[in-house]
Amino acid sequence: MNLSWWEIKNWFTGVDYTIVGSGTVGLHAALRLRERFPESKILILEKGFMPQGASTKNAGFACFGSISEIIDDLKSHTEEEVLSLIQKRWNGLQLLRKRLGDEVIGFKPHGGYELFLDDDTSGYEECLRKLPFINEVLRPLFKTDVFVKEIDRFNFKGIKEYLVFNPFEGQLDTGNMMQALLKEAAEKNILILNCQTVTGYHEKQQGVEVALGSFSFSTGKLLFATNGFAAQLTNGAVKPARAQVLITEPIPNLDIKGTFHIDRGYYYFRNFNDRILFGGARNLDFEGETTTELGQTDVIQNRLEQVLHDVILPDTDFKIAHRWSGIMGMGSHKKPMVEQLSQHVYCGVRLGGMGVAIGSIIGAELADLV
């Protein structure tokens, strides 16, 4: 790095807090630190030219879990743990909406639906059978039934008779959300440097020496908000999970509004204005999708197109406008990792594919560890 004295003086001298990652967690952590320490110098380092993991690449679901996903979670977590997770997701969504405003983030409370393919009889019957039980589990939080049966009114094909509807779910504009967060960070005098990869760090008595290739600088505290890229940092407790997505060209007279889930949340689609955005299917190749490499694969993209053609838009011509992928952070437990790793180093990672819902609250919790 060929840095001038001016650059070193203004960007890398007297840094109190350095955050690695400029996604939803990193930005909310920085904003919370600014509230707590108004005179501090806060620096965010981002390895991409935009947030690199999932924050600018997600599907924009303002959700906290479909009924099949919640039932699946109850098989490996206690009722108390699942309720705590859902409460954190719900509270995080409210915090995000309050901070940025519904109009700014394009929030639309169209509700969410789960549909069941014809060959998923066991999953369908289990969800309908356990629907009253799940509503009772969630009643302390929502004070009413969350999930109800509804007849399909969208003319999907190859699915079971009933959909499960959740009126508390919504959708938002991911691009608007992230631009608003970046704008607020800039207004609060939070420095963001893109295309900067942290290659190492060394903890000292009074802070941390952070290496950016051949250049290094000192910071008082170092906070990692790298989610799906945190495997080495967490000794494997976080594993990357790639999510592949596509979006159609505009479809005239599209009569689908809402967010939709299939197969325990492994498939998800929504309308964005008059387009369909569709992602998922990583359960076709768990090993291949456990990667930090952005890109698409034929096996998953072909499956997405097949379901789009056969189930979602069976009588409608469509064209694919764009495809992309993002990297989520998963683990054996759904509970996010918000931890102090050493005297001056912290992390807020493992969002479990729920970054839109919990990114704000995890960022605040990370900042409050300091």
C-alpha positions as CSV (number, residue, x, y, z in Angstrom):
1,M,0.0,0.0,0.0
2,N,1.5,3.3,-1.1
3,L,-0.1,5.5,1.6
4,S,0.6,9.2,2.1
5,W,1.1,10.7,5.5
6,W,-2.3,12.4,5.1
7,E,-4.0,9.0,4.5
8,I,-2.3,7.5,7.5
9,K,-3.1,10.5,9.7
10,N,-6.8,10.7,8.8
11,W,-7.8,7.1,8.3
12,F,-5.4,4.9,10.3
13,T,-4.3,7.0,13.3
14,G,-6.1,7.1,16.7
15,V,-8.6,4.4,15.7
16,D,-10.8,3.4,18.7
17,Y,-13.0,0.7,17.0
18,T,-12.3,-1.2,13.8
19,I,-15.1,-3.4,12.4
20,V,-14.4,-6.0,9.8
21,G,-17.5,-6.2,7.5
22,S,-19.8,-3.5,6.2
23,G,-23.0,-5.6,6.1
24,T,-26.0,-5.2,8.3
25,V,-24.3,-6.4,11.4
26,G,-21.2,-4.3,10.9
27,L,-23.1,-1.1,10.1
28,H,-25.5,-1.5,13.0
29,A,-22.6,-2.3,15.4
30,A,-20.9,1.0,14.2
31,L,-24.0,3.0,14.6
32,R,-24.5,1.6,18.1
33,L,-20.9,2.4,19.0
34,R,-21.4,5.9,17.8
35,E,-24.4,6.2,20.1
36,R,-22.4,4.9,23.1
37,F,-19.1,6.7,22.3
38,P,-19.9,9.9,20.4
39,E,-16.3,11.2,20.2
40,S,-14.7,7.9,19.1
41,K,-13.0,7.1,15.8
42,I,-14.8,4.2,14.1
43,L,-13.4,2.5,11.0
44,I,-15.1,-0.2,9.0
45,L,-13.0,-2.4,6.7
46,E,-14.8,-4.2,3.8
47,K,-13.1,-6.7,1.5
48,G,-15.5,-6.1,-1.3
49,F,-16.3,-3.0,-3.3
50,M,-19.8,-3.5,-1.7
51,P,-20.7,-5.7,1.3
52,Q,-19.5,-9.1,0.2
53,G,-21.5,-11.7,1.9
54,A,-25.3,-11.7,2.0
55,S,-26.3,-8.2,3.1
56,T,-26.7,-6.8,-0.5
57,K,-27.4,-10.2,-2.0
58,N,-30.4,-11.5,0.0
59,A,-33.9,-11.9,-1.1
60,G,-35.4,-9.2,1.1
61,F,-37.6,-11.4,3.3
62,A,-38.8,-9.7,6.5
63,C,-39.5,-13.1,8.0
64,F,-38.8,-15.1,11.2
65,G,-39.3,-18.7,10.0
66,S,-41.9,-20.7,8.1
67,I,-44.0,-23.3,9.9
68,S,-42.0,-26.3,8.5
69,E,-38.7,-24.5,9.4
70,I,-39.9,-24.0,13.0
71,I,-41.0,-27.6,13.3
72,D,-37.6,-28.7,11.9
73,D,-35.8,-26.4,14.5
74,L,-37.9,-28.0,17.3
75,K,-36.3,-31.3,16.5
76,S,-32.8,-30.0,17.5
77,H,-33.7,-27.1,19.8
78,T,-35.9,-26.8,22.9
79,E,-39.1,-24.8,22.8
80,E,-37.5,-22.1,24.8
81,E,-34.6,-21.9,22.4
82,V,-36.9,-21.7,19.4
83,L,-39.1,-19.1,20.9
84,S,-36.0,-17.0,21.9
85,L,-34.7,-17.2,18.3
86,I,-38.0,-16.1,16.9
87,Q,-38.3,-13.3,19.4
88,K,-34.9,-12.1,18.5
89,R,-35.8,-12.1,14.8
90,W,-39.0,-10.3,15.4
91,N,-37.4,-7.7,17.6
92,G,-34.6,-7.2,15.0
93,L,-37.1,-6.6,12.3
94,Q,-38.9,-3.9,14.4
95,L,-35.5,-2.3,15.2
96,L,-34.6,-2.2,11.5
97,R,-37.9,-0.7,10.6
98,K,-37.8,1.9,13.4
99,R,-34.2,3.0,12.5
100,L,-34.7,3.4,8.7
101,G,-38.5,3.7,8.2
102,D,-40.8,1.5,6.2
103,E,-41.0,3.9,3.3
104,V,-37.2,4.1,3.0
105,I,-36.7,0.3,2.9
106,G,-39.7,-0.4,0.8
107,F,-41.4,-2.6,3.5
108,K,-44.6,-4.2,2.3
109,P,-46.7,-6.2,4.8
110,H,-48.2,-8.6,2.2
111,G,-47.8,-11.6,4.6
112,G,-46.0,-14.9,4.0
113,Y,-47.1,-18.3,2.7
114,E,-45.8,-21.8,2.8
115,L,-46.7,-24.2,0.0
116,F,-46.2,-27.9,-0.1
117,L,-45.3,-29.9,-3.3
118,D,-47.4,-32.9,-4.2
119,D,-44.6,-35.3,-3.3
120,D,-44.2,-33.8,0.2
121,T,-47.2,-35.6,1.8
122,S,-45.4,-36.3,5.1
123,G,-44.2,-32.7,5.6
124,Y,-47.6,-31.3,4.6
125,E,-49.5,-33.6,7.0
126,E,-47.0,-32.9,9.8
127,C,-47.4,-29.1,9.4
128,L,-51.2,-29.2,9.4
129,R,-51.2,-31.6,12.4
130,K,-48.8,-29.4,14.4
131,L,-50.2,-26.0,13.4
132,P,-52.2,-25.6,16.6
133,F,-49.2,-26.6,18.7
134,I,-46.9,-24.1,16.9
135,N,-49.4,-21.4,17.4
136,E,-49.5,-22.1,21.1
137,V,-45.7,-22.0,21.3
138,L,-45.7,-18.6,19.6
139,R,-48.7,-17.1,21.4
140,P,-46.7,-15.6,24.3
141,L,-44.9,-13.4,21.6
142,F,-47.6,-12.6,19.1
143,K,-50.7,-12.8,21.4
144,T,-52.7,-14.5,18.6
145,D,-52.5,-17.3,16.0
146,V,-49.5,-16.8,13.6
147,F,-50.3,-19.6,11.1
148,V,-53.6,-20.4,9.4
149,K,-54.6,-22.6,6.6
150,E,-55.7,-21.0,3.3
151,I,-56.8,-22.4,-0.1
152,D,-54.4,-21.5,-2.9
153,R,-55.6,-18.5,-4.8
154,F,-52.4,-17.9,-6.8
155,N,-53.0,-20.8,-9.3
156,F,-49.9,-22.7,-8.4
157,K,-49.6,-26.2,-9.7
158,G,-48.3,-29.5,-8.3
159,I,-49.0,-28.5,-4.7
160,K,-51.2,-29.6,-1.9
161,E,-54.6,-28.1,-1.4
162,Y,-53.8,-25.8,1.5
163,L,-51.2,-23.1,1.9
164,V,-50.1,-21.9,5.4
165,F,-50.4,-18.2,5.8
166,N,-48.5,-15.9,8.2
167,P,-49.9,-12.3,8.3
168,F,-46.8,-11.1,10.3
169,E,-44.4,-11.6,7.4
170,G,-43.4,-8.9,4.9
171,Q,-40.8,-8.0,2.2
172,L,-38.4,-5.1,1.7
173,D,-36.0,-3.7,-0.8
174,T,-32.5,-4.9,0.1
175,G,-30.7,-2.3,-2.0
176,N,-32.6,0.5,-0.4
177,M,-32.0,-0.9,3.1
178,M,-28.3,-1.1,2.6
179,Q,-28.0,2.3,0.9
180,A,-29.9,3.9,3.8
181,L,-27.6,2.2,6.4
182,L,-24.5,3.3,4.5
183,K,-25.8,6.8,4.3
184,E,-26.5,7.0,8.0
185,A,-23.1,5.6,8.8
186,A,-21.5,8.4,6.6
187,E,-23.7,11.0,8.3
188,K,-22.5,9.8,11.7
189,N,-18.8,10.2,10.7
190,I,-18.1,6.5,10.5
191,L,-15.2,5.8,8.1
192,I,-15.7,2.9,5.6
193,L,-12.9,1.6,3.4
194,N,-13.7,-0.9,0.7
195,C,-11.5,-3.5,-1.0
196,Q,-9.5,-4.0,2.2
197,T,-8.8,-7.5,3.3
198,V,-7.6,-8.1,6.9
199,T,-4.7,-10.6,6.5
200,G,-4.0,-11.0,10.2
201,Y,-4.1,-9.3,13.6
202,H,-1.9,-9.3,16.7
203,E,-3.3,-8.4,20.1
204,K,-1.3,-6.1,22.4
205,Q,-1.8,-4.9,25.9
206,Q,-3.5,-1.6,24.8
207,G,-5.3,-2.8,21.6
208,V,-4.8,-4.7,18.4
209,E,-2.4,-4.4,15.5
210,V,-4.4,-5.1,12.3
211,A,-2.6,-6.2,9.1
212,L,-3.8,-5.2,5.7
213,G,-1.2,-7.0,3.6
214,S,2.1,-5.3,4.1
215,F,0.5,-2.3,6.0
216,S,-0.6,-2.5,9.6
217,F,-2.3,0.0,12.0
218,S,-3.4,0.0,15.7
219,T,-6.9,0.0,16.9
220,G,-8.3,-0.1,20.5
221,K,-10.9,-2.8,19.8
222,L,-11.5,-5.1,16.8
223,L,-15.0,-6.4,16.0
224,F,-15.6,-9.1,13.3
225,A,-18.9,-9.0,11.5
226,T,-18.0,-11.4,8.7
227,N,-20.8,-14.0,9.2
228,G,-20.3,-16.6,6.5
229,F,-16.6,-15.9,6.2
230,A,-15.9,-16.5,9.9
231,A,-15.0,-20.2,9.8
232,Q,-11.4,-19.8,10.7
233,L,-12.1,-17.1,13.3
234,T,-14.6,-19.4,15.1
235,N,-12.7,-22.7,14.8
236,G,-15.3,-24.1,12.5
237,A,-18.4,-23.1,14.5
238,V,-19.5,-21.1,11.5
239,K,-19.7,-22.7,8.1
240,P,-20.4,-20.8,4.8
241,A,-23.6,-21.6,2.9
242,R,-24.0,-20.3,-0.6
243,A,-27.5,-19.2,-1.6
244,Q,-28.2,-19.0,-5.4
245,V,-30.9,-16.6,-6.6
246,L,-32.6,-15.5,-9.9
247,I,-35.0,-12.8,-10.9
248,T,-37.3,-12.7,-13.9
249,E,-38.0,-9.9,-16.3
250,P,-41.2,-8.0,-15.6
251,I,-44.3,-10.2,-16.0
252,P,-47.5,-8.4,-17.2
253,N,-50.5,-8.7,-14.9
254,L,-48.5,-10.7,-12.3
255,D,-51.0,-11.5,-9.5
256,I,-48.6,-12.9,-6.9
257,K,-47.9,-10.7,-3.9
258,G,-46.1,-11.9,-0.8
259,T,-43.2,-14.0,0.4
260,F,-43.4,-17.7,-0.1
261,H,-41.5,-20.7,1.3
262,I,-41.2,-24.3,0.2
263,D,-39.5,-27.3,2.0
264,R,-38.4,-25.9,5.4
265,G,-37.2,-22.7,3.9
266,Y,-34.8,-24.3,1.4
267,Y,-36.8,-22.7,-1.4
268,Y,-38.1,-19.2,-1.2
269,F,-39.7,-16.8,-3.7
270,R,-41.4,-13.4,-3.7
271,N,-42.7,-10.7,-6.0
272,F,-40.6,-7.7,-6.5
273,N,-43.1,-5.3,-8.2
274,D,-44.0,-7.3,-11.3
275,R,-41.1,-9.7,-11.2
276,I,-40.6,-13.0,-9.4
277,L,-37.4,-13.4,-7.3
278,F,-36.6,-17.1,-6.6
279,G,-33.8,-18.6,-4.6
280,G,-32.6,-21.6,-2.7
281,A,-32.2,-25.4,-3.5
282,R,-28.9,-25.7,-1.7
283,N,-30.2,-28.9,-0.1
284,L,-29.6,-30.5,-3.5
285,D,-25.8,-30.1,-2.9
286,F,-25.0,-29.3,0.7
287,E,-21.3,-30.1,0.2
288,G,-20.9,-28.1,-3.0
289,E,-22.8,-25.1,-1.5
290,T,-20.6,-25.1,1.7
291,T,-18.3,-22.5,0.0
292,T,-17.3,-18.9,0.1
293,E,-17.0,-18.8,-3.7
294,L,-19.7,-16.6,-5.3
295,G,-21.2,-18.1,-8.4
296,Q,-23.9,-20.4,-9.8
297,T,-24.2,-24.1,-10.6
298,D,-26.3,-25.8,-13.3
299,V,-27.8,-28.3,-10.9
300,I,-29.3,-25.6,-8.7
301,Q,-30.2,-23.1,-11.4
302,N,-31.9,-25.7,-13.5
303,R,-33.9,-26.9,-10.5
304,L,-35.0,-23.3,-9.7
305,E,-36.1,-22.8,-13.3
306,Q,-38.0,-26.1,-13.3
307,V,-40.0,-25.2,-10.1
308,L,-40.6,-21.7,-11.4
309,H,-42.0,-23.2,-14.7
310,D,-43.9,-26.2,-13.3
311,V,-45.2,-24.8,-9.9
312,I,-45.0,-21.0,-9.6
313,L,-45.7,-19.7,-13.1
314,P,-47.1,-22.8,-14.9
315,D,-49.2,-20.9,-17.4
316,T,-47.0,-17.8,-17.8
317,D,-44.2,-17.1,-20.2
318,F,-41.2,-15.6,-18.4
319,K,-37.5,-14.8,-19.0
320,I,-34.7,-14.8,-16.5
321,A,-33.2,-11.3,-16.1
322,H,-30.4,-11.9,-13.7
323,R,-28.8,-14.6,-11.5
324,W,-26.5,-14.2,-8.4
325,S,-25.5,-15.7,-5.1
326,G,-24.6,-14.7,-1.6
327,I,-22.8,-16.3,1.3
328,M,-24.7,-17.0,4.6
329,G,-23.2,-18.2,7.9
330,M,-24.6,-21.5,9.3
331,G,-23.8,-23.8,12.2
332,S,-25.0,-26.8,14.2
333,H,-27.0,-24.4,16.3
334,K,-29.3,-21.6,15.1
335,K,-28.3,-19.3,17.9
336,P,-26.0,-16.5,16.6
337,M,-22.5,-16.2,18.0
338,V,-22.0,-12.8,19.7
339,E,-18.9,-13.3,21.8
340,Q,-15.8,-11.7,23.2
341,L,-12.9,-13.7,21.7
342,S,-10.1,-12.1,23.7
343,Q,-9.4,-8.9,25.7
344,H,-9.8,-6.6,22.7
345,V,-11.4,-8.8,20.0
346,Y,-15.1,-9.6,19.4
347,C,-17.4,-11.2,16.9
348,G,-21.0,-11.2,15.8
349,V,-21.6,-14.0,13.3
350,R,-23.6,-17.1,12.4
351,L,-26.9,-15.5,11.4
352,G,-28.3,-18.7,10.0
353,G,-29.9,-17.2,6.9
354,M,-31.8,-14.6,8.9
355,G,-29.6,-11.6,8.5
356,V,-32.4,-9.3,7.4
357,A,-34.3,-10.1,10.6
358,I,-31.5,-10.2,13.1
359,G,-28.6,-8.3,11.6
360,S,-29.7,-5.1,13.4
361,I,-30.0,-6.6,16.8
362,I,-26.9,-8.7,16.5
363,G,-24.9,-5.6,15.5
364,A,-26.2,-3.8,18.6
365,E,-25.4,-6.7,20.9
366,L,-21.9,-6.9,19.4
367,A,-21.3,-3.2,20.1
368,D,-22.7,-3.6,23.6
369,L,-20.0,-6.2,24.4
370,V,-17.4,-3.5,24.2
